[in-house]
Every structure is written in C-alpha cells, then in structure tokens.
Amino acid sequence: MDGLTFGMVVYDRAYEMPGRVTGFAGNLVRLARPTGLTWSARRTSVRPATAWEMRQLTALARLRGQRRPLVRRFTVCETCQGNRLLRALHHGRAVLIPCGSCQATGRTLLP
C-alpha cells in the first residue's frame, strides 16, 4: 500500500492540504479533515505529511472544537426511567438539563 496506513496524516498535492487517511479504493486514497471535509485523492498525489503539516491539522482540530456550535444529544433520563434528559456539550464540558418531568417534580439529577 505504498507505506500508507489507516489514520496516517498525509499531504495531498492536488488539494494542497493535509488530511487523515480513512480508507483505500484501488488507486485512490480516502482522506478526511477535522472540519468534516472528505475527499478521494490519487495515491501518486499523496505523500506523508511533514511535522509542520501535522501541527497544522492538529491546530485545525483544536480550532474546530473551540468554535463548534452547541452539540446536543438526547439520552434516557435515569431519574425518571424513560423520560428524556438533555445532555449538552458547552465549551468543552457536559451540562445536564433535567427533562420536563424532573423539572416539574423537583427531583435531583443523578451524575
């Protein structure tokens, strides 16, 4: 596989940017960036990333994490056994918001 492995950081000369290898298909390499951008590149246009290009990708991932909008996921509320609990990520920390039933009854949330 030309020394390329899954998860390896490479530089695509055609797109002129680094990316992480996520797959292979014939003579194509599937690449992804922390922003969610994915693309396919020819193996001949891809080379291992330099230390500077690796730092560039790491910095982009860090910036993406800081600027990402509030992410919300719903999970089952353990207090109510079945009602909903909103678990949100806000500035890098999890925030638990009680479901409507817990708020109405004043029950305490389980950590």
DOVO-239519 format. One record per residue: x, y, z of N, C-alpha, C, O in turn; residue number from 1. Coordinates in steps of 0.05 Angstrom, whole numbers, plus 5000, padded with zeros to 4 digits. Layout:
% residues N
- X Y Z X Y Z X Y Z X Y Z NUM
...
***
This chain:
% residues 111
- 5016 4976 5000 5000 5000 5000 5017 5025 5000 5009 5046 5011 1
- 5041 5024 4989 5058 5048 4986 5066 5060 5012 5072 5084 5013 2
- 5065 5045 5034 5072 5056 5060 5050 5072 5073 5054 5082 5095 3
- 5027 5074 5061 5004 5088 5073 4988 5070 5090 4984 5046 5083 4
- 4980 5080 5113 4963 5064 5132 4939 5080 5141 4939 5104 5138 5
- 4919 5066 5151 4895 5079 5162 4903 5098 5185 4919 5090 5202 6
- 4892 5122 5185 4898 5141 5207 4923 5157 5202 4928 5176 5218 7
- 4938 5151 5182 4963 5166 5176 4956 5194 5166 4937 5198 5151 8
- 4971 5214 5174 4968 5241 5164 4985 5244 5140 5009 5239 5140 9
- 4972 5253 5118 4986 5256 5092 4980 5284 5081 4962 5298 5090 10
- 4996 5291 5061 4991 5317 5046 4983 5310 5018 4997 5295 5004 11
- 4961 5321 5009 4951 5317 4982 4960 5341 4965 4952 5364 4970 12
- 4977 5335 4945 4988 5357 4928 4966 5369 4911 4968 5393 4904 13
- 4947 5354 4903 4925 5364 4885 4908 5385 4900 4902 5406 4889 14
- 4900 5379 4925 4884 5397 4941 4901 5417 4957 4891 5436 4967 15
- 4927 5411 4958 4946 5428 4972 4938 5431 5002 4938 5453 5013 16
- 4931 5408 5015 4925 5409 5043 4929 5381 5055 4926 5361 5041 17
- 4935 5380 5081 4937 5355 5095 4910 5343 5102 4890 5357 5105 18
- 4910 5317 5106 4886 5302 5114 4894 5276 5126 4917 5267 5125 19
- 4875 5262 5139 4880 5236 5152 4868 5215 5134 4846 5217 5124 20
- 4883 5193 5130 4875 5171 5113 4852 5156 5128 4855 5147 5150 21
- 4829 5153 5114 4806 5139 5125 4799 5114 5109 4782 5098 5118 22
- 4812 5110 5086 4805 5086 5070 4820 5085 5044 4833 5105 5036 23
- 4818 5062 5030 4831 5058 5005 4811 5046 4986 4794 5030 4994 24
- 4813 5053 4960 4796 5042 4939 4812 5041 4913 4813 5061 4899 25
- 4824 5018 4907 4840 5016 4883 4864 5035 4885 4880 5033 4904 26
- 4867 5053 4866 4889 5071 4867 4882 5098 4880 4897 5117 4879 27
- 4859 5099 4893 4850 5123 4908 4853 5119 4938 4851 5097 4949 28
- 4859 5141 4951 4861 5142 4980 4839 5161 4990 4836 5183 4979 29
- 4824 5152 5009 4802 5169 5021 4814 5185 5044 4826 5173 5062 30
- 4810 5211 5043 4822 5229 5063 4800 5245 5077 4778 5249 5066 31
- 4805 5254 5102 4786 5270 5117 4801 5291 5133 4824 5287 5141 32
- 4787 5313 5138 4798 5334 5155 4780 5338 5179 4757 5329 5179 33
- 4790 5350 5201 4774 5353 5225 4748 5369 5221 4730 5367 5237 34
- 4747 5385 5200 4723 5401 5194 4700 5384 5183 4678 5394 5181 35
- 4706 5359 5176 4686 5341 5164 4688 5338 5134 4675 5321 5123 36
- 4706 5353 5122 4711 5351 5093 4724 5324 5088 4744 5317 5100 37
- 4713 5309 5068 4725 5284 5060 4728 5285 5029 4712 5298 5015 38
- 4749 5272 5019 4754 5271 4991 4771 5248 4984 4783 5235 5001 39
- 4772 5241 4958 4789 5219 4948 4812 5232 4932 4808 5251 4918 40
- 4835 5220 4936 4859 5230 4922 4874 5206 4910 4873 5184 4920 41
- 4888 5211 4888 4905 5190 4876 4928 5185 4895 4939 5203 4907 42
- 4937 5160 4896 4960 5153 4912 4985 5168 4904 5001 5175 4921 43
- 4987 5174 4878 5011 5187 4868 5012 5217 4877 5033 5228 4877 44
- 4989 5229 4884 4989 5257 4893 4991 5260 4923 4990 5282 4933 45
- 4993 5237 4937 4993 5238 4967 5021 5230 4976 5033 5211 4966 46
- 5031 5245 4996 5057 5238 5009 5053 5241 5039 5035 5255 5048 47
- 5071 5228 5055 5069 5232 5084 5072 5261 5091 5088 5276 5079 48
- 5057 5270 5111 5057 5298 5119 5083 5304 5135 5094 5287 5149 49
- 5092 5329 5132 5115 5338 5148 5105 5344 5176 5081 5344 5182 50
- 5124 5349 5195 5116 5356 5222 5099 5381 5223 5080 5383 5238 51
- 5106 5401 5206 5091 5426 5205 5063 5421 5196 5044 5432 5207 52
- 5059 5404 5175 5032 5398 5165 5016 5382 5186 4991 5385 5187 53
- 5029 5365 5201 5015 5351 5223 5005 5370 5244 4982 5368 5254 54
- 5022 5390 5251 5014 5410 5271 4991 5427 5260 4974 5435 5275 55
- 4992 5432 5234 4971 5448 5221 4944 5434 5224 4924 5446 5231 56
- 4944 5407 5220 4919 5392 5222 4910 5391 5252 4886 5392 5257 57
- 4928 5388 5270 4922 5388 5299 4910 5415 5307 4891 5416 5322 58
- 4922 5436 5298 4912 5463 5304 4884 5467 5293 4867 5480 5306 59
- 4879 5457 5269 4853 5459 5257 4832 5444 5274 4809 5454 5278 60
- 4839 5420 5283 4821 5405 5300 4815 5419 5326 4792 5420 5336 61
- 4835 5432 5338 4832 5447 5363 4813 5471 5358 4795 5476 5374 62
- 4818 5485 5337 4801 5508 5330 4772 5500 5325 4753 5513 5333 63
- 4769 5478 5311 4742 5467 5305 4727 5461 5331 4704 5466 5334 64
- 4742 5449 5350 4730 5442 5376 4721 5467 5391 4701 5466 5405 65
- 4737 5489 5389 4730 5513 5403 4707 5528 5391 4691 5540 5405 66
- 4704 5527 5365 4684 5542 5350 4659 5526 5344 4640 5538 5333 67
- 4659 5501 5349 4636 5484 5343 4611 5494 5358 4613 5500 5382 68
- 4589 5495 5345 4564 5504 5359 4556 5484 5380 4566 5461 5381 69
- 4539 5492 5398 4529 5475 5420 4519 5449 5408 4501 5448 5392 70
- 4530 5426 5418 4522 5400 5408 4503 5388 5428 4508 5388 5452 71
- 4481 5378 5419 4461 5367 5437 4455 5338 5429 4452 5331 5406 72
- 4454 5321 5450 4447 5293 5446 4426 5286 5467 4428 5295 5490 73
- 4407 5270 5459 4386 5262 5478 4393 5234 5488 4400 5216 5472 74
- 4391 5229 5514 4394 5203 5526 4371 5198 5545 4356 5217 5552 75
- 4368 5174 5554 4347 5168 5573 4353 5179 5600 4375 5176 5610 76
- 4333 5192 5612 4336 5203 5639 4335 5180 5659 4316 5166 5661 77
- 4357 5177 5674 4359 5156 5694 4341 5161 5718 4333 5143 5731 78
- 4336 5186 5723 4319 5194 5746 4290 5185 5741 4277 5175 5760 79
- 4280 5190 5717 4252 5184 5711 4248 5156 5699 4226 5147 5696 80
- 4269 5142 5693 4268 5116 5679 4250 5117 5654 4228 5105 5654 81
- 4259 5132 5635 4244 5132 5610 4238 5159 5598 4237 5162 5574 82
- 4235 5179 5615 4232 5206 5603 4260 5216 5593 4280 5202 5597 83
- 4260 5238 5581 4285 5247 5567 4301 5266 5584 4291 5282 5600 84
- 4327 5264 5581 4347 5282 5593 4364 5294 5571 4374 5279 5555 85
- 4367 5320 5571 4383 5333 5551 4412 5334 5561 4417 5346 5582 86
- 4430 5323 5546 4459 5324 5553 4472 5341 5532 4472 5334 5508 87
- 4483 5363 5540 4495 5382 5520 4524 5386 5526 4533 5384 5549 88
- 4539 5391 5506 4567 5398 5509 4570 5428 5505 4564 5438 5483 89
- 4579 5442 5525 4581 5471 5524 4609 5480 5533 4617 5475 5556 90
- 4624 5491 5515 4651 5500 5520 4668 5477 5532 4683 5482 5551 91
- 4666 5453 5520 4682 5431 5528 4674 5416 5553 4688 5398 5562 92
- 4651 5423 5565 4642 5409 5589 4613 5400 5585 4597 5413 5571 93
- 4606 5378 5597 4579 5367 5595 4560 5382 5614 4567 5387 5637 94
- 4537 5389 5604 4517 5402 5620 4492 5385 5619 4482 5378 5598 95
- 4482 5377 5642 4458 5361 5644 4434 5379 5650 4434 5394 5669 96
- 4414 5377 5633 4389 5392 5636 4367 5373 5642 4363 5354 5626 97
- 4352 5376 5664 4331 5356 5670 4309 5356 5649 4303 5376 5637 98
- 4297 5333 5647 4274 5331 5628 4250 5346 5641 4251 5354 5664 99
- 4229 5349 5626 4206 5364 5635 4194 5352 5661 4185 5367 5678 100
- 4193 5326 5663 4182 5313 5686 4199 5318 5711 4188 5324 5732 101
- 4225 5317 5708 4243 5321 5731 4241 5350 5740 4241 5356 5764 102
- 4240 5369 5721 4237 5397 5728 4211 5403 5743 4211 5418 5762 103
- 4190 5390 5734 4164 5395 5746 4162 5384 5774 4150 5397 5792 104
- 4174 5361 5779 4172 5348 5805 4195 5357 5824 4193 5351 5848 105
- 4216 5370 5813 4238 5379 5830 4257 5356 5838 4271 5360 5858 106
- 4257 5334 5824 4275 5312 5831 4304 5321 5825 4309 5338 5808 107
- 4323 5309 5839 4351 5315 5834 4362 5296 5813 4352 5274 5809 108
- 4381 5307 5798 4393 5291 5776 4415 5273 5787 4429 5280 5805 109
- 4417 5250 5775 4439 5232 5781 4463 5241 5764 4459 5248 5741 110
- 4488 5240 5775 4511 5248 5760 4517 5229 5737 4537 5233 5722 111
***
